[in-house]
């Protein structure tokens, strides 16, 4: 403030000096030009010269004053720099905070300022000038630091012993200090926010890496161990563990981090049930953050050799399936305490572990259900094909592969319509089957399940029933399925049932008609004895026929149910064949039954009654299907290599076609030809013969040509020890 007047005086004096000099020169020129007297011109010149000299002396004095002030300003600047260096250094013994008693020597008419520091004259580093340093302090709002913590200083010095720091100067400097403090607080807050953001970014990066690892990790224990390792690193814990309990409080999963295998073996098995700190958290389902384990009343139950534990941080893991879990971490690094931020981090990792475990449990449940469903699908005998909403195959079970000969890998992803069209000639015996299937596929979503039945000729001839049905899927377009069932046996049974009804109605009605007719004649006419006897013989014969039909029906039932038993013993086949011939020969006059069986033929293993039934049936058929008569030859030979005796019955009858031979030994099968129209029978004889032969562990087959006769072969196992001939 003092420098400003001096500068103004200097400028004014310099201006006046120049003005007077210019005026004197102008006056001299005017006098010369106007021809004033020389004396006047000289007087005026002397006057101007005197004024200029006076102004020059005044200008020189002001210039010296300005230079002195400049030197003083330089010295003050150096003093201020020294004060700044001193005040920013740690407090020294000669510095103290100004109080009321310190105000009088400085002649400060000011209240006490907590941030105004006094530097006594005797110890001032630059001499004896009194000085003030304004300390820049942090506000009380910075909870992380003590109230009034010094963060900087601003110095002010006087160049004179009598210098006075007035209220305006101190107020300005104090305001400046407050502004600097506010700026520093903002800078500190910014730095703290940056550090918090960096910490949060580190946490997010770690969580991202954890989730990426978990997305590809297939081992649950390794995934949980990775979570525990990551969490331990973030909270800087010494060691930790993660536990999962089931609904029965049995530990199902336990992983460790930061613990050697030897220590793991000592503490495996989890926390003591119902006691100790870990048991407390398990009971309360709440987070634990304990500063000092040794002072906690529940710090009990640790097994021998348990790693030391000074601080503890734990968090429960919430699960949805009745299971419980928890993760624990102990001993923060550098003997520090776990913080609220550590607790937040552990909470995040506990939630992540819960989600992982729930997902794993859900995945396992879905996988188990899928495995069960697939096992069911693969075990069913019906062929199954599942189509997506566009009609493309997405699944084909093994039964469908067996029925069609097409593997799932060959047709997956292809439209079923294209597959059917491509193989229609190979599959379907009836060309109309393909259009029926295509219509069913197109209409199943509107009409519901549709059944199409047809004969598949390849890879094996079968009668198949295809059921096309919709598969509703929530939230997606409906799919469809095709269930292919082999109904060949069912249709065959139906055919046999119909044939049995037809045959039985005919075969039963005929003898019954005869029996009823002759019985009425006997009752109405009372014939003489010579007529009565033949009629009674007819009634007896037809009764025997009815008995045979009923016996055949019962035998079929026993064979099909497996309730027919056999008493297998060594038997002489030649003797059995001779007995059968003796029974059948009297029933025919147009046939000659001959035997060609060597007596040394080994005995066979068979049931005596059932062996006779087989032989009589074969001989009766040979006679029946040789309507023109002829020879029926019975022969036998031994086949030691096969350990069998083979018996044959050959006739000279109508023969059997190859097509009829394929189903000759099935029930209710009769040869339908003009030559057989008058031949009575149920179509059960050879079916029963085949069942009896198999029951005695034998084999039966036929060789025949149309109109060339037929030869039936029956093989019986040879008895190991042949009894002596009687």
Secondary structure, DSSP 8 states (H G I E B T S, - for coil): -HHHHHHHHHHHHHHHHHHHHHHHHHHHHHHHHHT--HHHHHHHHHHHHHHHHHHHHHHHHHHHHHHHHHHHHHHHHHHHHHHHHHHHS---TTEEE--GGGTTTTT--S---TTEEEE-GGG-TTSS--EEEEEEE--TT-TTS-TT-EEEEEEEE-SSTT----HHHHHHHHHHHHHHHHHHHHHHHHHHHHHHHHHHHHHHHHHHHHHHHHHH---HHHHHHHHHHHHHHHHTEEEEEEEEE-TTS-EEEEEEES--HHHHHHHTT-S-TT-HHHHHHHHHTS-EEES-STT-TT-----TT----S-EEEEEEE-SSS-EEEEEEEEEGGG----HHHHHHHHHHHHHHHHHHHHHHHHHHHHHHHHHHHHHHHHSSSEEEEE-TTSBEEEE-HHHHHHHS--HHHHTTSBHHHHHHHTHHHHBSSTHHHHHHHHHHHHHHHH--EEEEEEE-SSS-EEEEEEEEEE--TTS--EEEEEEEE-HHHHHHHHHHHHHHHHHHHHHHHHHHHHHHHHHHHHHH---HHHHHHHHHHHHHHHHHHHHHHHHHHHHHHHHHT------EEE-HHHHHHHHHHHHHTT-SSEEEEEE--TT---EEE-HHHHHHHHHHHHHHHHHT-TT-EEEEEEEEEEGGGTEEEEEEE--SS---HHHHHTTTSTT----SGGGTT----S-HHHHHHHHHHHTT-EEEEEE-TTS-EEEEEEEEB-SS-----
